[in-house]
Amino acid sequence: MTARSRLPRLARTLGAVTGAALLAFSLAGPATAATHTTTLGLTTQPAAADHHGAPDYYVSLGDSLAAGYQPNVGHNTDVSYTDQLYAQLKQHDPNLVHVKLGCSGETTETMIDGGICSYPGAKSQLDAAVQFLRAHRGHVRYVTLDIGANDVDGCLAGGSIDLACAAKGIATVAVQVPEITAALHAAGGGRPQYAGMNYYDPFLAVWLTGPSGQQAARLSATLGVALNGAIEVGLKLGGFHVADVATAFSTLDFTDQATLPGVGQVPLNVARICEWTWECTPYHDIHATPTGHAVIAGVFRDVFRDVFRQDQHH
C-alpha cells in the first residue's frame, strides 16, 4: 500500500478511535481527584512577593515544554514558555509567584498517577497541583497546562507512523485530559484563568528527506489533527481556554512557501518547525528553541488578554 493511499485510512482510523474514546468518557462522567488538605511542599520554593501583601500565583503544569528542557544543555532550563509567560504576566502583577510543576517525559497517565518526577507530599504532578490550588484557593490567578504529546511521541519513529500505537495514545488522551482539567478546575475554583495548549508537529521535519518523507509529514499532520482534537475537547470539558499553538506554528499549512536557509523553498509549516524547534539542527530534537518557547508564551498571553477583555465587558 502506498503512503498516499494510507492517508485516508489514517484519518478514518484515528477519527473513529478518538470518537469512541470521547464517547466512553461522556458515558463514564468526569473523574475527580482524591481529597487532600495538606499544603504542597515545593522542591524549589518560589521567591517572595516583591511588594507587601499576599502574593498571587501562576501554577504551570505539563511535560518537558513546561519544564523547559533544552537538548543543547541536556536538562530543564528557564527558557520555557511558562517562564517567559510568567515574566510577561509579572509585569502587570509584581506580586505574582510562579509555581512551576512541569515534568519532562510526563504523559497523561503519569501526570495522574505519578512515576517520573517526585513532588513532596504528593503522589503525582496533578496531585501536587490540586493540593496547592486548594491550599491557596482565591489566590491563584493563572493555571496553564500542556500534556498529551508523550502519549503518542513513541509512535513516530524512523520516518514512519505506528497506527495502532497512535490510536491507543489518542484514546488515552481523550479520556484522561478531561480528568486532569476537571480536577484542576474543581480545586482552583472560579478565580483563576485556565488555559491549555494544543501541539505543533515536530515530525514535519521529515519533509526534508524527500518524497517519502513528504508523504510521512502529511500523515503526521493528520495524526496531529486527531491528537489536538482530543486535547482541545478535554480542555474545554474542564473549563480551560485553548492556546492554539498548532495554528501559531502554521501546522497544517503545506500551501504557503517559505525560504529555509541552506535548503530553499519549503512549506511554511516545515519552515516553522525548523526555525522554532531543534528538529533541523544536529540535535534532531522535538523541543522548542527559546524562540519557539517565546511564540508559545505569546499564544498563552493573547488568550489571557482576550479573557480579561471579555470579563471587562461583562
C-alpha positions in Angstrom: 0.0 0.0 0.0 1.4 3.4 -0.9 1.8 6.3 1.6 -0.8 8.3 -0.4 -3.4 5.6 -0.2 -2.8 5.2 3.6 -3.7 8.9 4.3 -7.5 8.5 4.1 -7.2 5.3 6.1 -5.2 7.0 8.9 -7.8 9.8 9.0 -10.7 7.3 9.3 -8.9 5.1 11.9 -7.8 8.0 14.2 -11.1 9.7 13.8 -13.1 6.6 14.8 -10.8 5.8 17.8 -10.9 9.4 19.1 -14.7 9.5 18.7 -15.0 6.2 20.6 -12.8 7.4 23.4 -14.7 10.6 23.8 -18.0 8.7 23.9 -16.5 6.4 26.6 -15.6 9.4 28.7 -19.0 11.0 28.3 -20.6 7.8 29.5 -18.3 7.5 32.4 -18.6 11.1 33.5 -15.7 13.4 34.7 -13.4 11.9 37.3 -12.5 13.8 40.4 -9.2 13.8 42.3 -8.9 12.4 45.8 -9.3 14.9 48.6 -6.2 16.3 50.2 -5.8 19.0 52.8 -2.0 19.3 53.1 -0.1 22.2 51.7 2.2 21.4 48.8 5.9 21.4 49.7 7.8 22.6 46.7 11.3 21.3 45.9 12.3 24.9 45.0 10.4 27.5 47.0 9.1 30.4 44.9 10.5 33.8 45.6 8.7 36.0 48.0 6.4 38.7 46.6 8.1 41.8 45.5 5.8 44.1 47.5 3.8 43.9 50.7 0.6 41.9 50.7 -0.3 38.3 49.9 1.1 37.0 46.6 -0.9 35.9 43.6 0.1 32.6 42.0 0.6 31.3 38.5 0.6 27.5 38.5 2.1 25.8 35.4 1.7 22.1 34.7 2.9 20.0 31.8 5.6 18.0 30.2 9.1 18.9 29.0 7.8 22.0 27.3 6.5 23.4 30.6 9.7 22.3 32.3 11.9 24.0 29.7 14.1 21.1 28.5 16.8 22.1 26.0 18.8 19.4 24.2 21.9 21.6 23.8 22.4 21.6 27.6 20.6 18.3 28.3 18.4 19.5 31.1 15.5 21.7 32.1 16.0 25.5 31.8 14.3 28.8 32.5 13.6 29.5 28.8 10.3 27.6 28.8 7.2 29.2 27.7 6.0 29.0 31.3 8.9 31.1 32.5 8.6 33.6 29.6 4.9 33.9 30.1 5.4 34.4 33.9 7.9 37.3 33.2 5.2 38.9 31.0 2.4 38.4 33.5 4.5 39.6 36.4 4.9 43.0 34.6 1.3 43.6 35.3 1.2 41.9 38.7 4.5 42.4 40.6 3.2 40.1 43.4 2.8 37.2 41.1 4.7 34.0 42.0 5.3 31.1 39.6 4.7 27.6 40.9 6.4 25.5 38.1 5.4 21.9 38.2 6.2 20.6 34.7 7.9 17.2 34.4 10.0 16.1 31.4 8.6 12.9 29.9 5.2 13.3 31.6 2.2 11.5 29.9 -1.4 11.9 30.8 -1.2 8.7 32.9 1.9 9.7 34.8 0.5 13.2 35.4 -2.4 11.5 37.2 -0.6 8.5 38.8 3.0 9.7 39.1 6.1 7.7 38.4 8.5 10.1 36.7 9.0 13.3 38.8 8.7 13.4 42.6 6.6 16.0 44.5 7.0 16.2 48.2 3.8 15.2 49.9 2.1 14.3 46.7 1.9 11.2 44.5 1.9 12.9 41.2 2.1 16.3 39.4 -1.7 16.5 39.3 -2.0 15.7 43.0 0.6 18.3 43.8 -1.3 20.9 41.8 -4.6 20.0 43.3 -3.2 20.3 46.8 -1.6 23.7 46.0 -4.8 25.1 44.4 -6.9 24.0 47.3 -4.5 25.4 49.9 -4.3 28.7 48.0 -7.8 28.9 46.7 -8.7 32.5 45.8 -5.0 33.5 45.4 -4.2 31.7 42.1 -4.7 33.9 39.1 -3.4 31.6 36.2 -3.2 27.9 35.5 -1.6 26.6 32.3 -1.3 23.0 31.0 0.4 21.1 28.2 0.0 17.4 28.2 -0.6 14.6 25.7 2.4 14.7 23.3 4.3 12.0 25.1 1.3 9.6 24.8 2.0 9.4 21.0 5.6 10.5 20.7 6.9 6.9 20.6 4.5 6.2 17.7 6.5 8.3 15.3 10.0 6.9 14.6 12.2 6.1 11.7 10.2 8.1 9.3 7.0 6.0 9.8 3.9 6.1 12.0 2.6 3.1 14.0 -1.1 3.5 13.6 -2.1 1.1 16.4 0.2 2.9 18.8 -1.1 6.3 17.7 -4.7 5.3 18.1 -4.1 3.9 21.5 -2.3 7.0 22.6 -5.1 9.4 21.4 -7.7 7.2 23.0 -5.9 7.6 26.3 -5.5 11.4 25.9 -9.2 11.7 25.1 -10.2 10.0 28.4 -7.5 11.4 30.7 -7.2 15.1 29.7 -10.8 15.8 30.8 -10.0 14.0 34.1 -7.0 16.3 34.6 -8.7 19.5 33.7 -11.8 18.8 35.8 -9.7 18.0 38.8 -7.7 21.3 38.4 -10.8 23.4 37.9 -12.6 21.8 40.9 -9.6 22.5 43.1 -8.9 26.0 41.9 -12.5 27.3 41.7 -13.7 30.3 39.6 -10.9 32.9 40.2 -8.0 31.6 38.1 -7.8 31.9 34.3 -7.3 28.4 33.0 -5.6 27.7 29.6 -4.1 24.7 28.0 -2.3 24.2 24.7 -2.5 22.0 21.6 0.8 21.0 20.0 2.9 21.8 17.0 4.1 18.9 14.9 7.9 18.3 15.1 7.6 15.3 12.8 7.0 17.7 9.9 10.8 18.0 9.6 10.8 14.6 7.8 9.6 16.6 4.8 13.2 17.5 4.1 14.2 13.8 3.5 12.5 13.6 0.1 9.2 12.3 -1.4 8.6 9.5 1.0 9.3 11.9 3.9 6.9 14.4 2.5 4.1 11.8 2.5 5.0 10.8 6.0 4.8 14.5 7.0 1.3 14.7 5.6 0.3 11.6 7.5 1.8 13.1 10.7 -0.3 16.3 10.2 -3.4 14.1 10.1 -2.3 12.4 13.3 -1.8 15.8 14.8 -5.4 16.9 14.0 -6.7 13.8 15.8 -4.4 14.3 18.8 -5.1 18.1 19.1 -8.8 17.5 18.7 -8.8 15.1 21.7 -6.8 17.5 23.7 -9.0 20.5 22.9 -12.2 18.7 23.8 -10.6 17.6 27.1 -9.5 21.2 27.8 -13.0 22.6 27.1 -14.7 20.0 29.2 -12.6 21.1 32.2 -13.3 24.8 31.6 -9.9 25.6 30.1 -9.4 28.0 27.2 -7.4 26.6 24.3 -4.0 28.2 23.4 -3.8 27.4 19.7 -0.1 26.7 19.4 -0.7 24.5 16.3 -2.0 27.4 14.3 0.7 29.7 15.6 3.2 27.2 14.1 1.2 27.1 10.8 1.0 23.3 11.4 -1.4 22.5 8.6 -0.1 25.0 6.0 1.5 22.9 3.3 0.5 25.5 0.7 2.3 28.7 1.6 6.0 28.6 1.0 9.0 30.0 2.9 12.7 30.1 2.3 14.7 27.9 4.6 18.4 28.9 4.7 20.5 26.2 3.2 17.5 24.3 1.8 15.4 26.7 -0.3 11.6 26.8 -0.6 9.6 24.6 1.8 6.1 24.6 3.1 5.5 27.2 5.8 4.7 24.6 8.4 8.0 22.8 7.7 9.9 26.1 7.9 8.3 27.0 11.3 9.4 23.6 12.7 13.0 24.2 11.5 13.0 27.8 12.8 11.3 27.2 16.2 12.4 23.7 17.3 15.7 21.8 17.4 14.5 19.2 14.8 16.5 20.6 11.9 19.7 21.1 13.9 22.3 18.4 14.6 20.4 17.6 17.8 17.3 16.4 15.7 15.2 17.1 18.8 11.5 17.8 19.1 11.7 20.5 21.7 11.1 24.2 21.0 14.0 26.5 21.0 13.9 29.7 23.1 12.4 31.5 20.1 9.8 28.7 19.8 9.0 29.0 23.5 8.5 32.7 23.1 6.0 32.0 20.4 4.1 29.6 22.7 4.2 32.1 25.5 2.7 34.7 23.2 -0.2 32.5 22.4 -1.0 32.0 26.1 -0.6 35.7 26.7 -3.1 36.5 24.0 -5.6 34.0 25.4 -5.4 35.6 28.9 -5.6 39.1 27.4 -8.7 38.1 25.5 -10.3 36.6 28.5 -9.5 39.7 30.5 -11.2 41.9 27.9 -14.3 39.7 27.8 -14.5 39.9 31.6 -14.3 43.7 31.4 -17.2 43.9 29.1 -19.5 41.8 31.4 
